[in-house]
Amino acid sequence: MRIHLKTLGCRLNEAELETWSRDFHNLGHQITSRLEEADLVVVNTCAVTGEAVRKSRKLLSQAQRKNPRSKLIVSGCYASLNPAENIQSLGVDLVIDNRDKDRLVEITARELDLHAMPEQATTPGEISLLSRGRQRAFIKVQDGCRYQCTFCIVTVARGQERSRPIAQIIDEIKLNQDQGIQEIVLTGVHLGGYGSDSGSDLSKLIRAILDQTDIERVRLGVVEPWDLPKNFWTLFENSRLMPHLHLPIQSGSNTVLKRMARRCKQEEFTRLVNEARSRVDNLNLTTDIIVGFPGETKEEWQQTIDYVQQIGFGHMHIFAYSQRLGTRAAILPNPVSREIIRARSEQLHQIGEMMKQEILSSYVDKEFPVLIESAPTAPDAFWSGYTPNFLRVEINHPIEDDLENRIIPVKLLQLSKSGDTLMGSLLEEQRS
């Protein structure tokens, strides 16, 4: 069968999609990038915000409209929260709950009586991410979360924490490495909670990966700031662990953080940032901010503005607060109007762009190894990739030289015209 896979939302959803692709291949099925020609469409949905729900519903409707003859399978957070709605109104043939996502291919094959053809199954090298234009692999290491931030519906949708065995994770990383992948990203709903159900922890996992694999680059997905163990910073003494951390603060106001039931106050986050920057060279720190949480006053909003400017983030993911039924925040009083949320979001976006340009500018004239991820697509386009600390770099170099998926020393020369990337050149060219 020809199978089309589509996902919305987080890196964890991406990691799950990659696993499903490999499992369908192992059963002899063909993955197609064209929805219209698929016999089976699998959609991994998201529900982190109201907008994500809207996009999930739109994606399911498009799949049904563009290819009504195909079977439609849906999983993910939106599907898990609204299984009956998906089946009844969106033409879905099978809903697979988040708790069963690891068995999605097995369940689909059984319930829909897919005709597996193992003799046509491909070898691992033939389904490499590189063959699909991907140079970075997302590795799912755990699922679920034991905390209950008042705004978060994902905790409801994903359930209790479940960690994968270290040996299984190591095997998946080695498989990707054998296929030519040089960078992996560890992902999970509550990445810092890895091992809470198995007597392990995130530091042990990272150390095992660094000791038992030769993968060139190891990145971390989102880590809650209160989850970092005391020996965490020593891990960065190994240069293969990339100096980039995404630590969501969500608000710069302690009173808002209390209403969110966050476990890290402003002062604690500041101490964490100071230690991180003193221990890890060239650390790039990024974060999440929720705008317009119920009851957010002018004073509380100003505290957030002042705080993000004090810290100086390399990038901020900015989310307009979205009421999610089933969360404690949904019943909090004094909602913030959509007009105020839009104005505050725009203000924060402008500040975020200024901070990002300041941080990028501080790296001009420095040299870094860059993993080249994409080739020029037009005569005036550039090769592009990322530094270890996740700064995007564009390189003006002849397309005839195949740089893709190579880690190359680059000198950073200046900001791009857009101001959101760095322009660089190969060190060999600088020295010639």
N, C-alpha and C positions, 0 to 999 in steps of 0.2 A: 504493500500500500504506500501511497504518497502522503506524507504527513507534514503539515505546516504548523510550526510552533511560534507562539507570540506571547510576549510578557509585558507587563507594566510594573512600575514601582522600583523596588529596592534591588541592591546587588544580590541579595539572597534569592530573589526570584530569578535573576539571571543565572545564578549557580544551579538552581534546580532545573532550569531549561536546558542547560548544557548536559546535565546528567540524563535527562529524558531523551535528548537527542542521541546520546551514546547508547542508551538502552534500546531504543527503537531500532537503531542500526544493528545492534547485536542480534535482533530478532529477524533481520533481513529486510526491514522496511526502508524506504527512501525518504530523506528529509528534503522538502522543497521550499524555496523562498517565495514561491508564488501561491498565494491563497487560493486563487481561482482554479488551479489544477489539482488541489489536494483532495484526497479521499477522506482524510481525517484532519480536523483542526483542533489544536489544543491551546487554550488560552489560560495563562497564569495571571490572575487578577490582583488588584490592589484595593485597599480600603482605608489607607492612612488618613485621607482627607475626603471631604465631600466631592472635590474635583476629581480625585482618583476614582471614586465610585462612578461618577459621570463618564469618565473615560473608559472604565471597564465595561459599562453597559453599552457604550457606543461601539467599542471594539467587538463585542458579542453580536450586536445588531449588524455591523458591517460584515462580519463573517457569514452570518445567516443570509444576508442580502446578496453578497457577491458570489457565494457558493452554497446555494440552498441544498444541493444534493449531498454535500459532505456531512459526515458525522461531526458533532460539535461537543468537545470535552472541555469542561471548565474546572479550574481549581484556584487556589489562592485565597486571600483574605476576604475579598468581596463574596466569592462563591461560598466560603465557609460560613459567613454571617447570614447569607440570604439564599440557602439552597433551594427552597421551594419556589421563590420568586424567579430564580434562574431557569428552572425547569419549565415552569408554567408560561412565562411571558417572553422568553428569549430564545426559544427553540433549541434548548440544550438537551443533548442526548444522555449525558452522564456528568454528574457533579462528584468530584473527589475532594473530600475534606482535607484540610491542612494536615491533620494527624496521619493521613494515609498517603501524603505526597511522595514519600520515598518509594512507594509501591505503585505509583500511578501507571507506569507502563504495564506492569503485571495485571493490575485491576482492569485496565482498559482492554487488554488482550482477552481477558476472561469474559468480561461483561458484554463486549461487542463482538466476541468470537472472531478476532482478527486471525487471519491465516498467516501464521509465522512461516518463514522460509529460511531456516538457518543456513542452508547451503548457499544462499545469496548474501549472507551477512558479510560485511566488510571487515577488514583487519583494522586495528586501532589507528594506524597511521593514516588510513583513508578518511577518517572522520575528524581529523585534527582541526582545532580551532583555526589554525593558520590557513587551512584550505577555505575557511569561511571569512577570512579577512580579520581575524581576531588575534592579537598578540598577548592578551592578558587573560588569565583564567580565574574565575571566581570559584572558590572552594568553600562549600557549605560545611561548617564544623559543628554547628549546633542549631537548635530551633527552640522556640518558646521563650518565655520570660517570667520570672517569679515576682517582679516588681509590678506595681499598679499605679503608675503615673496617671493622674486624673483625666488627662486628655487622650490617652492612648487606647485605641480600639484594637491594635495589633495584638496586645496581650490576650484579649478575649478570643481573637481569631486564631492565634497560633498555639495557645494552650501552655501546658507545663514545659519546663526546660528539659531538653533531651540532647545529650552530647554524643557525637560520633566517636568511636574508638580512635586513638592516635594512630594505630597501625593502619586502619582503613584510610585515614586522611593522608598518611605518608604514601600509601600505594597510589592514591589518586594524583597526588602531586608528581610522583615519579612517572606515571602514565602521561601526564601533560608534558613533562620535561622530555620524555622520549619522543614526543611528537613535535618538539621544537619550541615549546613555550618557555620563555625566560622569566616571566613574572607571574606570581599568583597573589590573589587577594583573599584573605581569610574573612568569611562573612558569617553572620548569624543574627537572629533577632536580638539576642543579648550576648554579644561576643565575649564581653568581660566575664560572663557567668559560665564560660566553658568549664566543664568538669565538675560543676556543682552537684551533679547526680552520679558522679563516677569516681570521686576522690582525686580528681586531677585539677588543673587550673590552666589559665591562658599562658602563663609563663612556661609551664612544663611543656605545653603543646608547641610553643614557638621554639623552645630550645631543642625539642625533638626534631622539628622540621629542619632547623639549622644544622643539627648534628647528623641527621640520617638522610638528607638529600643534598644535592648540589645545585638546586635551583638558584639562579642568579639573584632574583629579587623576591623578597617576601614583604607584602604590604598587609596592613590591618584595615578592616572596615571600621564602622562606627563602634567606638568603645565609650561606655559611660564613664565619666570622670571619677566616680567613687569606686570603680572596679580595679584600678591599677594596683597590683601588689607592690610591696616595698622594694623588691629586687628587680622590678620591671625595667628600670633604666639601664641596668647592666647588659641587657639583651642587645642594646643598640651599639655595644662595642663590636659586634659583628656587623660589618658594613653591608651584609646582604639583607639585613632588616632595614627597610626604607624609613628615613627620618620624616615621616608625615603622620600626624595623628588628627583624626576627626573626633573631637570631644564635644558633644552637644551640651551647651549651657542652657539653652531655651529662653532664658530671660536674665537680665542684669539686675533685677529687683528681687531682694530676698522675700518680700511679702508675696510677690507673684510666684516665686519658686515654692513657697510654702503651700499656696493654693494648688499648685501643680503636683504636690507631693514628691518633689524632686529631693534627692538625698545629698545634694551638694550646694552649699551656700556660696555666695559671691566670694567671700574671704577665702574659703577652702579652694575654690577654683583658681583664685589668684596665686595661692601658695603652690598649687600643682603646676601651673604654667611657669612660674619662676624656677621651680626645680627642674622641670622638663627642659627649659631653654638653657639652663646652666649645665645640664648633663648631656644633651644631645646637640651636636654641631649641626647648624643649618636646618634646624627643625622648622617645618611648616605646620602651623596649627590652624585648623579650620573648625567650623562649628555650625550648629543649627540654632535658629531663633524663631520663636512663635510670636507673631504679632497679634495683638488684640485679644489676649486671653480674657475670659470673663472677669469683669471688675477692674481691668487695667486702667489706672488713672493717669492723668497727665504727668504727675510726679513719678509714678512707677515707670512710665514710658521713658521719661527723661533719664532715669537711673540706668535703663538699658542702653540708651544712646551713649551716655557718658562711659559706661562700663566697656562696651565693645571698642570704643575709641581708646580707652586706657590699655586694653589688652593688645589690640592690633591683630586681627585675624587675616590670614592669607585669603580666605574665602568664607562667605556665610551663605548657608542654605536658608532662605527666608520663607517661612510658611505663614500665610494668613490663617488665623485660628478658624477651624471648621468644627462645628458641633457634631459630635458622633454619638447617636443614641446608644445607650448601654454603658457609657462612661460616666464617671462621677461629675466631670466638668459640665456635662450637658444640663445638669440641674442647678448649676451655680447661678446666683443672681447677677444683675447688672451687666448684661451682654454689651459688648462694644459694637457700635454701628458699623455697617459695611463701609460707609464713607470714611470714617475715621481710620478703620483698618487699612483701606487703600492708601490714604495719605501717609500713615505711619510706615507702611511697607515701602512706598516710594522714597521716603526720607532715608530709610535704612539701606535701601538698594544704592542710593547715591553715596552714602558713607562707605558702604562695602566696596564699591568700585574705587573710591579714593584710597582706601586702605590697601586694596589689592595692588594698585599701581605703585604705591609707595614701597610695598614689600618687593614687588618685582624689580623695581628700580634699584633696590639695594643689592641685587645680585648681578647687575651689569658689570662687566669686566672679569667676572669669575668663570671658572672652568668646571664643568660637570660631565659625567658620562650620561648620555641620553639614549634611551631605548626608542628607536625609530618605529613608529606605529602606522604611519600612513604616508603614501606617496602623493606627489602632486597630481591633481585631477584636471589641471588647466595650465596653459603656458605661463601664466603669471602666479601660479600657486607654489607652495613650498612643501618640502618634506616636513613632517612634524612628529614630535614625541615628547617624552617626559623625563625630567631630571629625577634623581632619587627622591627629592622632597616634593615631588609632584607639581613642578612648575612646567607649564606647557611651553615648548620651544619650537619655533619654525626656522627651517634652515634652507637657504637658497643654494641649491646644488643640482647639477644636471640629473635629469631623470634617468639617463642612460646608466648611471651607476646605481646598482640595486642596494639601497641602504635599509630596506624594510626588515624589521625584526633583528636589527643589529644594535648592539650597545656601543656607541661611538663617543669619544671625547669631543666636547663642543665648548667653544668659548662664547659666552653670552655677551652680545654687543650693544643692544638697545631694546627699548620697548617697541612693540609693533605699532602701526598707525592706530589700531583700535584700542591699544593700551591694555589689552587683557592677556597678551602673550609676550614672550621674549623672542627676539631675533638672535640667531647665533650662526656660527660658521664652524666647520670642522677644524680641529686643531692642526691637522696636516696642512690645510690651506693657509693658516696663520703663519706657519713656519716656512712655507715654501717661498 
